Amino acid sequence: MKTIVSVFPIAKDFHLFKEIGMIPFFFQKEYDFKSYVACYEDEVELPSLNVLKGLGHLKINRVTGSETINLFIFIFRYVRKIDILVLYHLSLRKVLVLILAKCLTFGKCKVYLKMDADGRYFNKGFQGYSLYSRLKNVAYNLFDLLSVETSSLHHFFSTKTKLKVQLIPNGYFPDHSKLNYDEKSNRILTVSRPGDPVKNVEMLVKSFLKSNPSNWELSIVGQYTDSFRDFLSAELAKTPDARGKIYLLGPIYDRKELKLLYLQAKVFALTSISESFGIVLVEALSNGCFLLTSDVLAANDVTENQKFGKIFPIGDIDALSNLLSDLDLGRILLPQPATISEFAEENFHWKVIVRKIAANLNIYD
């Protein structure tokens, strides 16, 4: 039986439902691999392992204050038993881990680097013609598989650089419960970190109050800051007739409770200034939600070029307000929720994504 290990030293329990845990978990389900997540946390601090049956844990010991040295010690200890090593975020440190893994296994261990790339990668010098830039690109191409999550970045790397990069998006965790779309109502949902400047939920509130739709409500989920709470109170004081339309729900950790909110909402909104992908977008799609999203990197991919959502310029309150008004007046024809969730399952289910990874790695060679 082959073994895959996903290495992310600072992983917490919530990372297990992201690519950190989902890639090895679905390798175990689809290909009968022994699958592990490797991180600093003890197993007792990862209760989701009890839900993700078959996903194991390997501890990275904090031997020194250097993450690089700790990784080297971990690789030296375990890599001879690993067939696929999954790393995250492109850096020269990861190249050193790659070289060590290849040397210790005489090239048998395959190493996959998932870049988790955002817009900053457009300006990281991949197009440089200096000797250093060329050597970096040669080193990065040593990975057995190098991937980005969005079409825009894939196009950039394919046409503007010498890197051999594949397009492999992020996905959602399916819970296999029956989807009851009859529960959907005229509710807009956002799941974010209200008060975080990058998430820019203030923009959503301002746009909603400016359009002041008569037929829609807004639910805001996520750990919010005191400043955001004060901001919302001040904005509602200016528009008192909207007070019963906006609900600040705070963080929801129970996945079943959160899923119910997705199922009750017809529309999901994201107003982030920047996202490497935005996993919440595909989670919303999987529950039949139409998307209203800022023009983040994945926007065209997840909306199928605005077939399953509308895209507005980042930070443009008027543009989002106009979309909300069109929604309220019935000028936006929403696809059937079942059609939206089918699109999500065909393109963003983790089993589909893991099959792409396996094909690119030629796992049975």
VOGU-3710 file (C-alpha; in Angstrom, 3 decimals, decimal comma):
1> mktivsvfpi> 0,000/0,000/0,000  1,375/3,409/-0,998  1,622/6,387/1,340  0,868/10,092/0,882  1,797/12,747/3,440  0,555/16,339/3,391  3,101/18,528/5,198  1,975/21,825/6,693  3,798/22,493/9,978  1,404/25,155/11,331
11> akdfhlfkei> -1,800/23,268/10,471  -4,702/23,526/12,920  -7,835/21,429/13,105  -9,779/23,623/10,647  -7,101/23,024/7,991  -8,157/19,375/7,783  -11,248/20,413/5,808  -9,090/22,424/3,423  -6,559/21,114/0,934  -4,144/20,244/3,755
21> gmipfffqke> -6,420/17,408/4,866  -8,611/16,856/1,827  -5,862/15,827/-0,594  -4,570/12,919/1,527  -8,080/12,030/2,727  -9,409/11,572/-0,795  -6,254/9,753/-1,906  -7,145/7,240/0,786  -10,763/7,027/-0,385  -10,080/6,938/-4,127
31> ydfksyvacy> -6,801/4,994/-4,301  -6,518/3,157/-0,978  -3,388/5,066/0,064  -2,174/5,323/3,623  -2,782/9,018/4,209  -1,369/11,437/6,762  -1,214/15,097/7,704  2,088/16,209/9,234  2,164/19,235/11,547  3,359/20,552/14,925
41> edevelpsln> 0,019/19,880/16,650  -0,536/16,758/18,744  -3,224/14,371/17,527  -5,489/15,252/20,454  -5,613/18,828/19,121  -7,046/17,591/15,797  -10,535/16,271/16,688  -11,646/16,338/13,035  -9,498/13,249/12,501  -12,379/11,409/14,187
51> vlkglghlki> -14,647/12,557/11,351  -12,167/11,999/8,534  -11,836/8,261/9,043  -8,648/6,863/7,553  -6,704/10,127/7,691  -3,725/9,769/10,000  -1,402/12,175/11,784  2,372/12,510/11,923  3,916/14,967/14,351  6,638/17,389/13,324
61> nrvtgsetin> 8,738/17,987/16,426  9,860/21,509/17,329  13,469/20,440/17,779  14,747/23,954/17,053  13,303/27,400/16,471  13,904/26,963/12,743  11,023/25,551/10,720  13,474/24,610/7,964  15,584/22,457/10,283  12,477/20,918/11,855
71> lfififryvr> 11,236/19,999/8,379  14,596/18,495/7,443  14,580/16,329/10,567  11,023/15,184/9,808  11,882/14,382/6,176  15,027/12,506/7,193  12,975/10,398/9,629  9,942/9,561/7,472  10,567/10,115/3,766  11,784/6,598/2,956
81> kidilvlyhl> 8,255/5,389/3,732  6,532/8,098/1,674  5,484/7,700/-1,975  3,903/11,167/-2,435  4,937/14,212/-0,431  2,636/17,250/-0,648  4,035/20,700/0,163  2,429/24,151/0,101  3,567/27,656/-0,928  6,448/28,084/-3,341
91> slrkvlvlil> 9,809/28,976/-1,780  13,460/28,019/-1,956  12,995/26,265/1,405  10,562/23,878/-0,278  13,130/23,265/-3,026  15,631/22,218/-0,354  13,031/19,836/1,120  12,418/18,472/-2,394  16,137/17,853/-2,978  16,532/16,142/0,404
101> akcltfgkck> 13,501/13,915/-0,251  14,780/12,936/-3,688  18,293/12,184/-2,416  17,112/10,051/0,510  14,744/7,994/-1,655  16,939/7,859/-4,780  14,235/9,763/-6,656  11,397/7,381/-5,753  9,360/9,838/-3,640  7,193/12,117/-5,794
111> vylkmdadgr> 6,881/15,672/-4,543  3,855/17,854/-5,293  3,999/21,573/-4,567  0,622/23,309/-4,354  1,354/27,003/-4,714  -1,835/28,399/-3,111  -0,992/31,485/-5,149  -2,594/34,918/-5,026  -2,139/38,041/-7,139  1,288/38,776/-5,666
121> yfnkgfqgys> 2,690/35,963/-7,799  2,303/38,153/-10,893  5,147/40,307/-9,535  7,542/37,789/-8,001  10,197/37,894/-10,703  9,361/34,667/-12,521  9,868/36,509/-15,816  13,350/37,731/-14,915  16,315/37,058/-17,186  19,021/37,276/-14,544
131> lysrlknvay> 21,044/34,183/-13,750  19,391/34,015/-10,315  15,874/34,103/-11,807  16,750/31,420/-14,324  18,262/29,176/-11,663  15,151/29,633/-9,503  12,893/28,543/-12,356  15,078/25,508/-13,028  14,877/24,578/-9,347  11,098/25,018/-9,205
141> nlfdllsvet> 10,662/22,770/-12,239  12,271/19,915/-10,288  8,941/19,280/-8,557  7,049/16,308/-9,965  3,936/18,482/-9,964  3,563/22,224/-9,497  0,055/23,697/-9,516  -1,923/26,912/-9,187  -5,601/27,225/-8,368  -6,966/29,735/-10,880
151> sslhhffstk> -7,128/30,091/-14,666  -5,687/33,599/-14,621  -2,519/32,524/-12,809  -2,252/29,368/-14,909  -2,388/31,494/-18,075  0,286/33,797/-16,658  2,686/30,982/-15,811  2,007/29,137/-19,079  2,562/32,142/-21,342  4,948/34,426/-19,462
161> tklkvqlipn> 7,327/32,060/-17,625  9,272/28,848/-18,106  7,596/27,098/-15,173  5,628/23,926/-15,903  2,477/24,623/-13,920  -0,833/22,740/-13,914  -4,283/24,147/-13,143  -5,764/22,330/-10,134  -8,425/24,276/-8,193  -9,459/23,963/-4,581
171> gyfpdhskln> -12,578/22,059/-3,623  -15,255/21,531/-1,010  -15,884/18,785/1,502  -19,128/16,928/0,692  -21,204/15,755/3,623  -23,506/13,567/1,491  -26,631/14,882/3,189  -29,727/15,355/1,062  -30,025/18,895/-0,273  -33,430/20,409/0,404
181> ydeksnrilt> -33,670/23,509/-1,744  -37,226/24,190/-0,576  -35,659/25,853/2,469  -34,100/28,602/0,367  -35,361/32,115/0,926  -34,443/35,642/-0,136  -31,362/35,664/2,033  -27,817/36,747/1,211  -25,128/34,973/3,205  -21,486/35,817/3,761
191> vsrpgdpvkn> -19,029/33,703/5,762  -15,915/35,684/6,515  -13,916/37,512/9,193  -15,852/40,778/9,630  -13,472/43,553/10,564  -10,517/42,075/8,673  -9,519/44,738/6,112  -8,744/42,101/3,462  -12,229/40,570/3,765  -13,838/44,029/3,444
201> vemlvksflk> -17,254/43,004/4,819  -17,887/46,687/5,540  -18,319/47,146/1,800  -21,084/44,541/1,737  -22,926/46,294/4,566  -22,623/49,703/2,888  -23,796/48,334/-0,471  -26,721/46,526/1,122  -27,835/49,627/3,025  -27,408/51,826/-0,040
211> snpsnwelsi> -29,652/49,593/-2,135  -31,845/48,833/0,909  -33,645/45,921/-0,821  -37,233/45,438/0,275  -37,296/41,677/-0,331  -33,912/40,454/0,930  -32,076/39,876/4,217  -28,331/39,684/4,904  -26,720/37,175/7,286  -23,096/37,734/8,328
221> vgqytdsfrd> -21,237/34,733/9,769  -17,764/34,782/11,265  -15,706/36,004/14,196  -16,081/39,766/14,107  -14,033/42,526/15,696  -15,369/45,077/18,139  -14,735/47,781/15,557  -16,921/45,945/13,020  -19,739/45,603/15,541  -19,534/49,328/16,269
231> flsaelaktp> -19,410/50,102/12,545  -22,545/48,044/11,883  -24,426/49,710/14,747  -23,497/53,159/13,436  -24,556/52,294/9,874  -27,883/50,837/10,997  -28,532/53,987/13,030  -28,411/55,920/9,758  -30,868/53,520/8,084  -33,215/52,383/10,877
241> dargkiyllg> -35,710/50,705/8,520  -32,976/48,198/7,589  -32,348/47,150/11,175  -34,428/43,978/10,841  -32,737/42,967/7,580  -29,121/42,457/8,687  -28,140/39,697/11,108  -24,677/39,535/12,690  -24,477/35,878/13,686  -20,886/35,561/14,850
251> piydrkelkl> -18,766/32,422/14,392  -20,503/29,100/13,711  -18,308/26,062/14,320  -20,940/23,367/13,920  -20,743/22,277/10,270  -24,380/21,098/10,207  -25,606/24,451/11,494  -23,482/26,291/8,932  -24,725/24,041/6,139  -28,320/24,876/7,075
261> lylqakvfal> -27,514/28,568/6,587  -26,048/27,831/3,151  -29,193/25,889/2,241  -31,443/28,714/3,410  -29,622/31,334/1,331  -30,262/31,892/-2,353  -27,205/34,133/-2,703  -23,690/34,092/-1,268  -21,595/37,281/-1,255  -17,831/37,739/-1,062
271> tsisesfgiv> -16,268/41,206/-0,979  -12,608/40,338/-0,378  -9,832/42,543/-1,677  -7,671/39,477/-2,273  -8,098/35,689/-2,176  -5,800/32,934/-3,422  -8,965/31,007/-4,249  -11,855/31,466/-1,815  -12,968/27,999/-0,724  -16,170/29,468/0,735
281> lvealsngcf> -17,257/30,228/-2,840  -17,275/26,575/-3,897  -18,862/25,555/-0,585  -21,654/28,005/-1,377  -21,977/26,655/-4,926  -22,220/23,102/-3,608  -25,268/24,185/-1,613  -26,949/25,792/-4,601  -26,109/29,435/-3,859  -25,781/32,031/-6,617
291> lltsdvlaan> -22,599/34,090/-6,150  -21,981/37,808/-5,887  -18,204/38,141/-5,724  -15,531/40,766/-6,057  -13,150/40,273/-8,958  -10,739/37,992/-7,085  -8,566/35,573/-9,033  -11,041/32,674/-8,942  -14,143/34,747/-9,749  -14,533/33,722/-13,389
301> dvtenqkfgk> -13,684/30,094/-12,632  -16,238/29,634/-9,858  -19,025/31,549/-11,603  -18,361/29,853/-14,965  -17,814/33,311/-16,474  -20,828/34,748/-14,618  -23,239/31,931/-15,452  -23,589/31,068/-11,761  -22,849/34,474/-10,284  -22,074/38,125/-10,874
311> ifpigdidal> -18,672/39,778/-10,524  -18,101/43,366/-9,407  -14,879/45,415/-9,234  -12,977/45,109/-5,966  -14,050/47,812/-3,521  -16,772/49,238/-5,786  -19,713/49,911/-3,445  -21,891/51,377/-6,209  -21,415/48,366/-8,483  -22,421/45,923/-5,755
321> snllsdldlg> -25,305/48,146/-4,686  -26,605/48,143/-8,272  -26,403/44,347/-8,386  -28,344/44,112/-5,134  -30,996/46,442/-6,541  -31,232/44,324/-9,697  -31,576/41,250/-7,506  -34,332/42,876/-5,474  -36,233/43,939/-8,602  -35,946/40,511/-10,252
331> rillpqpati> -33,620/41,694/-13,009  -31,154/38,885/-12,238  -32,504/35,475/-13,184  -31,142/32,957/-10,683  -30,348/29,457/-12,011  -31,978/26,510/-10,285  -30,069/25,589/-7,102  -29,721/21,983/-8,308  -28,006/23,210/-11,490  -25,565/25,283/-9,434
341> sefaeenfhw> -24,694/22,387/-7,113  -24,239/20,038/-10,101  -21,692/22,470/-11,552  -19,863/22,457/-8,207  -19,839/18,663/-7,990  -18,521/18,240/-11,525  -15,701/20,754/-11,091  -14,863/21,271/-7,411  -15,641/18,030/-5,560  -12,393/16,922/-3,928
351> kvivrkiaan> -12,600/13,484/-5,513  -12,539/15,142/-8,969  -9,571/17,299/-7,984  -7,629/14,401/-6,471  -8,085/12,445/-9,707  -6,389/15,310/-11,551  -3,519/15,243/-9,086  -3,160/11,473/-9,404  -3,177/11,640/-13,208  -0,488/14,335/-13,248
361> lniyd> 1,676/12,357/-10,829  1,252/9,051/-12,691  0,791/7,406/-9,304  1,204/3,854/-10,516  4,437/4,371/-12,434
//
